[in-house]
Amino acid sequence: MIEPTPKQVQEEKIYRSWGLSDSEYELISEKILGRLPNYTETGLFSVMWSEHCSYKNSKKVLRKLPNDSSRVLAGPGEDAGIIDIGDNQAVVFKAESHNHPSAVEPYQGAATGVGGIIRDIFSMGATPIALLNSLKFGPIDNDQTKHLVKEVVAGIGGYGNCIGIPTIGGEIAFEKCYEKNPLVNAMCIGLLDNTQFKHGQASGNDNLIVYVGAKTGRDGIHGATFASDEFSNKKKKQRSAVQVGNPFMEKLLMDACVEIIHEHSEWILGVQDMGAAGLVSSTAEMASKADSGLMLNLDNVPQRETNMSAYEMMLSESQERMVLCIKPEFKKQVLGFFESYNLDAVVIGKVTSDKQYRIYHNDELVVDIPVDSLVEDVPEYDHQGIMPERIIESKEQYIPEMESFRDTWLSVLSSPTIASKAYLYQTYDAQVKSNTVVKPGSDAGVVRIRGTRKAITSTNDSNSRYVYVDPYIGGQITVLEAARNIVSSGGIPVGITDCLNYGNPEDPEIFWELERSVQGIADVCRKFDVPVISGNVSLYNEFNKEAIYPSPMIGMVGLIENIDHITTSCFKNSGDLIYVLGSTSSDFNGSEIQNLQLGKVEGALNDIDLDIEKKNQNLILSAIKQGLLKSCHDLSEGGLAVALSESAFENKLGFNIQTNISTVEMFSETQSRYLITVDSKNKNQIESLFGNNFECLGFVTNDSIFTVKARDGELDLELNEALNSWKEAIPCLMK
Amino acid sequence: MKFAVIVFPGSNCDMDLYYAIKDGVNEQVELVSYKETSLDGFDGILIPGGFSYGDYLRSGAIASHAPIINEVKRLAELGKPVLGICNGFQILTEIGLLPGTLTNNRQNRFICEDVQLIVENNQTQFTSEYELNEQITVPIAHGEGRYYCDDETLQMLKDNHQIVFKYTHDVNGSIEEIAGITNKQKNVLGMMPHPERAIETILGSDDGLKLFQSMVKKQKDEVQL
């Protein structure tokens, strides 16, 4: 193929199909370069200036999020953020979305999402210790969705299981709005001795740029641009933008990178993952951060296809590749080191002092532009939001209809949002490395840190229904729900990573959702002193102009100071007293039962008293530290009815309760509540600790029957019948 | 007692086994690369789970050609204990130290869960600390764990009491619910479940500990003789 000339790029407006606007192109040619960029240069600008790489549409909103606390060692800007957990140890974590690739090629899209997030962690020198994920699909009522669910789950398991990192938690939800645009968000947590932390920097004249890992092919070209565009029936030829993963290669790469950073830190100055926008993004960001220039010779890049152009090589998103900046005197050692791992490692360039980004290919200079123009000069857009018409400002709550208490109970349990996802998450290895204390299925996963008394707990949460009906309060709840999951497991929330999944931000209504929900997230993070240390933004999640629900996903990490504090959600022994901490009112807007009965969610959410929320979190942590709680479960979708059932299922225990709460309110989703069990001998102790704002509901039984006497109705339900509704729903739908 | 944990490219349960020995039974243990050609000085060989060589071609197929394999075979012939877990079991069948083969689970997907096993033979150096027919809880994590062999081999396994562990129910479609077998001489054990993940109650079960204790006891008894 003969590449178009710079003049043709301009006249035929080729840059438009790569996502650059006319004004952006003019800015580049007239102000930044003072000449027309050639084909390759235009390609570099288009990916580096895509929303995915530059956050040009969301930067203003992201600044609302607090990113500092006494524990933060590094915040956003690195491959991943770092949080101090004492004893000279730190955790590194980040979540990333792989929504668009997963829609087109679900297995590889999900697999490479996991692979990419793992690279972000080990490029910091951290050893990955846990994976989580948050998945959203359309309702499982057609073959297309079944295929998506099956392949996405297989892709996540296929990558994580092979590389040998336990998947300890996550969430899966189903909603019409995700039918053509599923969400696949993956999170990885790594453990680091904080003194060994490496910045991704390429400083110092004549230092060498080394390419390590898989060969470069034509896969994933323009992946970042693709991720920054909408789906529609008209755009189908996007498969080439998806990459193919090789977890075996990544395992070698991971082991080698962690070892070289730890054992040979004197050889290297920086390590960076080649993720979105591959070679250009990793090297340009490295150079820009270090205030240096860079010279690359593409003839040295390992290639798995022939006759690749500079444009293709620079924009390829082939997986399992890393870039290192090393001291020239250690070149031989570095290359030999990677050879011992059977990994390709070659010098592809060097650091220069003039802050220019120069690329040679076939002995020709094909790119010559200022480094900063790719990274720093991206225009920032300030959109104005408009409240969508669907938003109802009245807080008047929906009142569910209740013909049969029993039927409602069973139908809520078998609703796909609530039903057990074990059929799906059992395909993930949750235990490899032998550190997993709490596997998927409880409020949050827990891995202990070998050789210490500490453990790390983590959860992925998003309830996009709440955010859809009330973005501000919905945003608040997303963080609070995650925090309650952490606290219920015995952890102190220490940090957040997020994936902000929304529609097209150029639509004022979508921008309003983004702005309001991030404000809600930010306000709660400040109040609870939990910083957002990393994350990503995935916009343009639309199909034929229909956007997904605003879906911010919170990946929270908590520190458990003593493994004795680890608490799970399941009932332990018959005779234990059952309490609910926090009062229950009518909170039905955006709830599971509203969705079940109306087929949609609507109406504003009640305000949340953050002081009560904080007080209850502290009470739970205090009770756990005193050894008073035998189980603890956060109340969320489906309210008390669902929490009681879920807690009973694991050990097949029953319960006998009597309450002032009405039958309808058993499904209310009032915030700031916990379901706990306590040994009956500790009754006085727990009640004096809680003071007020709690109700003793009854006790755990071993007769496998759920007995409920509510204010206005009763229920006697066989555990097995409830269990079947809950456990069989998803396998049944998937058949 | 000094154990070797063989590490292939793609092994991922090597550290689990390492700690099971070091912390579980407080014995000596070293990681040994697949590139090595000698296992002199080791009293027991452990082949860990994982995805050696990415499970490309067929689980365990490429690992069976690694330099260390001749040495594993040599020690097995000398009567030294060789334990292969999960991918390690697959490798042992590939190199012919154990009969039969492991294929895709009946469900055609990866399964990770705690399962119940029955100790079918406690007269081996891997199981002497268990009661006969003892029921134990050990996790599985595999996609290709369905044990298969022909009728003749099955009869031989039964006649020689080579079936050491069985699942209590049909977990993955394995013939006769077989979870672990030994060779005729009973010094090579392959099993799909992960005893090395079941050595601490905090992780859900310590029922796997007795397997390693049995190995250590056998060796100590021999030294005393």
Interface residues (C-beta under 8 A of the other chain):
Chain A: A154 G157 G158 N161 C162 I163 G164 N246 P247 F248 M249 K251 L252 Y341 N342 Q426 T427 Y428 D429 A430 Q431 V432 K433 S434 N435 T436 V437 K439 R448 R450 I563
Chain B: P9 G10 N12 C13 M15 D16 Y19 A20 G49 G50 F51 Y53 G54 D55 Y56 R109 F110 I111 C112 E113 P139 A141 G143 H194 E196 R197 I199 E200 I202 L203 G204
